[in-house]
Protein backbone atom coordinates (compact mmCIF):
# COMPACT_ATOMS: atom_id res chain seq x y z
CA UNK A 1 0.00 0.00 0.00
CA UNK A 2 1.32 3.44 -0.93
CA UNK A 3 1.60 5.96 1.86
CA UNK A 4 0.80 9.65 1.67
CA UNK A 5 3.84 11.90 1.25
CA UNK A 6 2.57 14.55 3.70
CA UNK A 7 0.42 14.00 6.79
CA UNK A 8 -1.21 16.49 9.13
CA UNK A 9 -0.35 15.93 12.78
CA UNK A 10 -1.79 19.08 14.37
CA UNK A 11 -4.53 21.56 13.49
CA UNK A 12 -5.79 24.65 15.29
CA UNK A 13 -8.35 27.27 14.33
CA UNK A 14 -11.22 27.61 11.89
CA UNK A 15 -10.80 31.04 10.29
CA UNK A 16 -7.09 31.44 10.97
CA UNK A 17 -5.77 27.92 10.58
CA UNK A 18 -2.44 26.58 11.82
CA UNK A 19 -1.33 23.07 10.89
CA UNK A 20 1.78 21.00 11.37
CA UNK A 21 2.53 18.83 8.36
CA UNK A 22 5.18 16.09 8.31
CA UNK A 23 6.95 14.81 5.20
CA UNK A 24 6.79 11.01 5.59
CA UNK A 25 9.92 10.53 3.44
CA UNK A 26 12.22 12.91 5.32
CA UNK A 27 10.46 13.46 8.67
CA UNK A 28 10.81 17.25 8.27
CA UNK A 29 8.06 19.26 10.04
CA UNK A 30 6.36 22.20 8.33
CA UNK A 31 4.01 24.87 9.66
CA UNK A 32 1.13 25.81 7.37
CA UNK A 33 -0.81 29.01 8.09
CA UNK A 34 -3.91 30.14 6.24
CA UNK A 35 -6.51 32.82 6.71
CA UNK A 36 -9.99 32.88 5.26
CA UNK A 37 -10.12 36.59 6.06
CA UNK A 38 -7.33 37.50 3.61
CA UNK A 39 -7.20 34.45 1.39
CA UNK A 40 -3.51 34.10 2.19
CA UNK A 41 -1.48 30.99 2.94
CA UNK A 42 2.09 30.31 3.99
CA UNK A 43 4.36 27.35 4.65
CA UNK A 44 7.60 27.29 6.62
CA UNK A 45 9.97 24.65 7.96
CA UNK A 46 9.75 24.38 11.75
CA UNK A 47 13.13 24.85 13.44
CA UNK A 48 14.45 24.23 16.95
CA UNK A 49 16.18 26.79 19.19
CA UNK A 50 19.45 26.29 17.26
CA UNK A 51 17.79 26.95 13.89
CA UNK A 52 17.95 23.30 12.79
CA UNK A 53 14.88 21.72 11.13
CA UNK A 54 12.62 19.72 13.43
CA UNK A 55 12.62 16.13 12.18
CA UNK A 56 10.21 13.43 13.36
CA UNK A 57 11.83 9.97 13.56
CA UNK A 58 10.51 7.72 10.80
CA UNK A 59 11.56 4.24 11.89
CA UNK A 60 8.93 2.00 10.26
CA UNK A 61 9.83 -0.78 12.71
CA UNK A 62 8.98 1.41 15.71
CA UNK A 63 5.35 2.63 15.55
CA UNK A 64 5.85 4.75 18.68
CA UNK A 65 8.78 6.71 17.22
CA UNK A 66 6.96 6.93 13.91
CA UNK A 67 3.89 8.26 15.70
CA UNK A 68 1.84 5.92 13.51
CA UNK A 69 2.10 8.50 10.69
CA UNK A 70 2.24 5.89 7.98
CA UNK A 71 -0.73 3.93 9.34
CA UNK A 72 -3.27 6.73 8.88
CA UNK A 73 -6.00 6.28 6.31
C-alpha positions in Angstrom: 0.0 0.0 0.0 1.3 3.4 -0.9 1.6 6.0 1.9 0.8 9.6 1.7 3.8 11.9 1.3 2.6 14.5 3.7 0.4 14.0 6.8 -1.2 16.5 9.1 -0.4 15.9 12.8 -1.8 19.1 14.4 -4.5 21.6 13.5 -5.8 24.7 15.3 -8.3 27.3 14.3 -11.2 27.6 11.9 -10.8 31.0 10.3 -7.1 31.4 11.0 -5.8 27.9 10.6 -2.4 26.6 11.8 -1.3 23.1 10.9 1.8 21.0 11.4 2.5 18.8 8.4 5.2 16.1 8.3 6.9 14.8 5.2 6.8 11.0 5.6 9.9 10.5 3.4 12.2 12.9 5.3 10.5 13.5 8.7 10.8 17.3 8.3 8.1 19.3 10.0 6.4 22.2 8.3 4.0 24.9 9.7 1.1 25.8 7.4 -0.8 29.0 8.1 -3.9 30.1 6.2 -6.5 32.8 6.7 -10.0 32.9 5.3 -10.1 36.6 6.1 -7.3 37.5 3.6 -7.2 34.4 1.4 -3.5 34.1 2.2 -1.5 31.0 2.9 2.1 30.3 4.0 4.4 27.3 4.6 7.6 27.3 6.6 10.0 24.7 8.0 9.8 24.4 11.8 13.1 24.8 13.4 14.4 24.2 16.9 16.2 26.8 19.2 19.4 26.3 17.3 17.8 26.9 13.9 18.0 23.3 12.8 14.9 21.7 11.1 12.6 19.7 13.4 12.6 16.1 12.2 10.2 13.4 13.4 11.8 10.0 13.6 10.5 7.7 10.8 11.6 4.2 11.9 8.9 2.0 10.3 9.8 -0.8 12.7 9.0 1.4 15.7 5.3 2.6 15.6 5.8 4.8 18.7 8.8 6.7 17.2 7.0 6.9 13.9 3.9 8.3 15.7 1.8 5.9 13.5 2.1 8.5 10.7 2.2 5.9 8.0 -0.7 3.9 9.3 -3.3 6.7 8.9 -6.0 6.3 6.3 
